[in-house]
Amino acid sequence: LPVVYHPDYSAPVMPPGHRFPMASTAVFRRIYELVLEEGIAAPHQIHVPPRLPPDEELLLVHDPDYLALFSSGRLDEERVRRIGFGPAVRRTKAEVAGTLLTARLALSGGLAVNTAGGTHHAFPSHGSGYCILNDLAVTAEVLLAEGAVRRVLVLDLDVHQGDGTAFIFRDRPDVFTLSVHAASNFPARKQRSTLDIALPDGTPDAVYLARVAEILPAVLRDFKPDLVLYDAGVDPHVDDALGRLALTDAGLARRERLVLDTCLGWGVPVAGYVGGGY
């Protein structure tokens, strides 16, 4: 199993108590360590992005003025407040690089995972909800521009709607955005995905899994993607501080098996990303 990691995923360190887990807990580095400690992957299966993404790739999605302000550390206080933390330029670009590398590895081998990624709240001209650049959107656009794929499915099972991704790919026939999320959760103002499955608070394992099992095969059959970019947020967990759904550990494990068995069973490569979890 190819696993992508970059040392900058857990930088910079933020004040104790910050809600975003990259802050004081270095959760992305811990995911990487656990992958090795538990034998999920061997050291030779770890891939580090060889470079940060050039502006040419980021500009396939993001506004030039916004990108310039971000890259030079000159975002204003309102934009920083909306994101939830400061610029973190190198960390953010490393995450985009890792997400793209994960997709390339999935295309070559069928399955690959990133130890970060899934910044689905970032819009072309602003960030939001701990997301500065939209790594999923940049990855899809780069691969489409190269001709590496013709159709991409963004499968977003984070508890929050992937509003930035939905906005970026609105009315695009070559990208299908499927978001299964808590109806009452952030963002308050939802965008329109290709398909939104909005679930009520407290939705348990059985109901959640039944909805995914019902919808996913139909999307694969009708849309026929060449690649699935899977935002596998664990914040639908019953104990998640920002969740509102009620999945258990076992339910989340069943979800991952369901997604992988379904997509790979249809012969569609999967690139998996961490998404949210609080």
Legacy VTK file of the C-alpha trace (Angstrom):
# vtk DataFile Version 3.0
C-alpha trace
ASCII
DATASET POLYDATA
POINTS 278 float
0.000 0.000 0.000
1.631 3.296 -1.042
1.422 5.862 1.764
2.260 9.531 1.236
3.733 11.666 4.005
5.555 14.984 4.289
7.271 16.236 7.470
5.601 19.620 7.052
2.109 18.131 7.487
2.324 18.799 11.236
3.858 22.263 10.994
3.523 24.869 12.299
2.786 24.081 15.948
-0.104 26.133 17.283
-1.168 27.093 20.822
-2.491 24.312 23.103
-6.241 23.862 22.840
-6.475 24.907 19.175
-9.273 22.889 17.578
-7.425 21.955 14.418
-5.465 18.747 15.156
-2.363 19.822 13.250
-1.982 22.398 15.999
-0.552 21.047 19.239
-1.024 17.291 18.783
0.899 16.727 15.516
-1.791 14.245 14.541
-0.618 13.858 10.949
2.852 12.830 12.068
1.258 10.399 14.523
-0.802 8.841 11.714
2.416 8.297 9.780
4.094 6.744 12.822
1.154 4.412 13.472
1.148 3.261 9.850
4.710 2.026 10.363
4.295 0.785 13.958
1.249 -1.324 13.121
2.725 -2.746 9.925
0.149 -1.175 7.624
3.027 -0.118 5.398
6.761 -0.734 5.385
9.298 2.095 5.142
9.872 1.412 1.454
6.170 2.066 0.817
6.338 5.614 2.187
6.423 8.296 -0.513
7.422 11.915 0.070
6.434 14.539 -2.518
9.591 15.541 -4.389
8.564 19.186 -4.765
5.966 21.730 -3.780
3.344 22.518 -6.436
4.215 25.322 -8.852
1.868 28.256 -9.220
0.831 26.947 -12.652
-0.891 24.002 -10.970
-2.461 26.008 -8.152
-3.791 28.598 -10.604
-5.895 25.924 -12.277
-8.190 26.431 -9.281
-7.182 29.509 -7.305
-7.451 33.226 -7.987
-4.063 34.809 -8.805
-4.436 37.637 -6.286
-5.441 35.279 -3.489
-2.594 32.905 -4.282
-0.076 35.762 -4.313
-1.283 37.126 -0.972
-1.217 33.672 0.599
2.198 32.720 -0.778
3.748 35.946 0.493
2.122 35.690 3.936
-0.004 38.794 3.392
-3.538 37.506 3.978
-5.588 40.066 5.877
-7.031 39.419 9.347
-10.527 38.681 8.046
-9.263 36.016 5.666
-7.114 34.485 8.399
-10.074 34.476 10.798
-12.244 32.720 8.220
-9.597 30.047 7.714
-8.985 29.525 11.425
-5.210 29.910 11.519
-2.359 31.805 9.851
-0.879 31.245 6.413
1.214 28.046 7.007
2.468 28.422 3.447
4.883 25.524 3.192
2.603 23.150 5.095
-0.380 23.966 2.873
1.547 23.537 -0.364
3.119 20.299 0.878
-0.389 18.953 1.465
-1.415 19.776 -2.103
1.741 18.074 -3.380
0.975 15.010 -1.279
-2.602 14.805 -2.477
-1.526 14.939 -6.119
1.193 12.325 -5.562
-1.342 10.047 -3.846
-3.628 10.272 -6.861
-0.781 9.465 -9.238
0.158 6.433 -7.144
-3.464 5.284 -7.102
-3.678 5.544 -10.881
-0.574 3.394 -11.249
-1.411 0.790 -8.616
-5.130 0.951 -7.863
-4.978 2.293 -4.288
-2.909 4.820 -2.351
-3.452 6.906 0.770
-2.224 10.228 2.083
-1.585 10.911 5.769
-3.230 14.330 5.362
-5.388 16.047 2.740
-9.024 16.738 2.021
-9.141 20.549 2.253
-12.625 20.739 0.806
-13.712 24.102 2.289
-11.218 26.170 0.267
-12.730 28.312 -2.524
-10.882 29.854 -5.480
-10.456 33.252 -3.812
-10.631 32.485 -0.077
-10.077 29.799 2.500
-12.478 28.559 5.147
-12.809 26.000 7.900
-9.077 25.217 8.296
-8.678 24.905 4.518
-6.507 27.353 2.554
-5.939 25.712 -0.843
-8.276 23.042 -2.189
-5.974 20.057 -2.675
-8.717 17.833 -4.078
-9.682 20.365 -6.722
-6.093 21.117 -7.733
-5.376 17.397 -8.057
-8.427 16.795 -10.215
-7.649 19.759 -12.457
-3.986 18.791 -12.930
-4.828 15.217 -13.873
-7.617 16.312 -16.210
-5.348 18.882 -17.881
-2.669 16.246 -18.398
-5.145 13.794 -19.885
-4.313 11.265 -17.167
-8.055 10.965 -16.459
-11.255 11.981 -18.223
-13.667 11.862 -15.281
-13.054 12.213 -11.546
-15.373 11.355 -8.668
-14.772 13.343 -5.482
-16.319 11.159 -2.778
-16.602 13.305 0.343
-17.637 11.428 3.483
-16.365 14.055 5.906
-19.182 15.117 8.247
-19.085 18.647 6.781
-20.245 19.322 3.243
-17.403 19.819 0.772
-18.658 23.261 -0.140
-15.488 24.598 -1.740
-15.097 21.576 -3.976
-18.779 21.682 -4.905
-18.510 25.355 -5.878
-15.345 24.870 -7.927
-16.829 22.032 -9.969
-20.383 23.304 -10.285
-21.805 22.442 -13.725
-18.669 20.496 -14.671
-19.502 17.294 -16.581
-16.057 15.759 -15.964
-16.069 15.987 -12.146
-18.774 14.442 -9.947
-18.909 15.759 -6.378
-20.717 13.432 -3.964
-21.014 14.691 -0.382
-22.562 12.723 2.495
-22.690 15.028 5.503
-24.603 16.227 8.557
-27.374 18.536 7.363
-27.178 20.887 10.348
-23.387 21.155 10.511
-20.866 23.631 9.082
-21.015 25.297 6.632
-24.249 27.099 7.377
-24.529 28.100 3.733
-24.223 24.931 1.674
-23.210 24.793 -1.975
-24.777 22.409 -4.473
-22.720 19.287 -5.099
-23.507 17.037 -8.021
-25.195 14.903 -5.357
-25.699 15.843 -1.707
-26.842 13.369 0.934
-27.681 15.467 3.995
-28.248 13.358 7.108
-30.020 14.309 10.362
-28.169 14.648 13.660
-27.560 11.358 15.404
-27.596 9.200 12.269
-26.253 5.764 13.368
-24.060 3.213 11.607
-26.789 1.184 9.922
-28.615 4.140 8.358
-25.408 5.863 7.249
-23.912 2.743 5.694
-27.162 1.871 3.935
-27.234 5.288 2.267
-23.625 5.019 1.084
-24.198 1.450 -0.119
-27.252 2.594 -2.048
-25.730 5.645 -3.722
-22.108 4.800 -4.467
-22.597 1.884 -6.895
-25.144 3.895 -8.870
-22.732 6.827 -9.228
-19.917 4.526 -10.335
-22.198 2.846 -12.851
-23.650 6.015 -14.342
-20.700 8.435 -14.155
-17.930 5.907 -14.909
-15.038 7.769 -13.211
-11.411 7.020 -13.968
-10.407 7.902 -10.400
-12.003 8.385 -6.983
-10.605 11.076 -4.685
-11.905 9.898 -1.314
-12.143 12.360 1.582
-12.376 9.848 4.440
-13.029 12.212 7.341
-13.630 10.420 10.640
-15.640 13.302 12.099
-18.965 11.456 11.614
-17.860 9.577 14.769
-20.286 9.748 17.680
-17.607 11.250 19.955
-16.287 13.840 17.516
-16.350 17.340 18.989
-17.556 18.882 15.707
-19.520 15.938 14.326
-23.261 15.538 15.126
-23.579 12.097 13.530
-23.272 8.862 15.527
-20.943 6.428 13.790
-18.945 4.030 15.958
-15.395 2.773 15.482
-16.837 -0.359 13.905
-19.130 1.688 11.687
-16.261 3.763 10.339
-14.236 0.606 9.665
-17.202 -0.853 7.783
-17.508 2.383 5.824
-13.911 2.143 4.636
-14.339 -1.490 3.600
-17.567 -0.599 1.813
-15.973 2.255 -0.140
-12.855 0.323 -1.103
-14.663 -2.920 -1.945
-17.203 -1.042 -4.060
-14.811 1.226 -5.958
-12.088 -1.340 -6.502
-14.711 -3.917 -7.378
-15.808 -1.609 -10.193
-12.182 -1.322 -11.271
-11.846 2.334 -10.259
-8.605 3.427 -8.522
-8.981 5.120 -5.126
-6.813 7.843 -3.597
-7.680 8.221 0.077
-7.300 11.344 2.243
-7.567 11.935 5.971
-10.176 14.702 5.983
-11.547 15.959 9.310
-11.504 14.523 12.810
-11.650 16.469 16.065
LINES 1 279
278 0 1 2 3 4 5 6 7 8 9 10 11 12 13 14 15 16 17 18 19 20 21 22 23 24 25 26 27 28 29 30 31 32 33 34 35 36 37 38 39 40 41 42 43 44 45 46 47 48 49 50 51 52 53 54 55 56 57 58 59 60 61 62 63 64 65 66 67 68 69 70 71 72 73 74 75 76 77 78 79 80 81 82 83 84 85 86 87 88 89 90 91 92 93 94 95 96 97 98 99 100 101 102 103 104 105 106 107 108 109 110 111 112 113 114 115 116 117 118 119 120 121 122 123 124 125 126 127 128 129 130 131 132 133 134 135 136 137 138 139 140 141 142 143 144 145 146 147 148 149 150 151 152 153 154 155 156 157 158 159 160 161 162 163 164 165 166 167 168 169 170 171 172 173 174 175 176 177 178 179 180 181 182 183 184 185 186 187 188 189 190 191 192 193 194 195 196 197 198 199 200 201 202 203 204 205 206 207 208 209 210 211 212 213 214 215 216 217 218 219 220 221 222 223 224 225 226 227 228 229 230 231 232 233 234 235 236 237 238 239 240 241 242 243 244 245 246 247 248 249 250 251 252 253 254 255 256 257 258 259 260 261 262 263 264 265 266 267 268 269 270 271 272 273 274 275 276 277
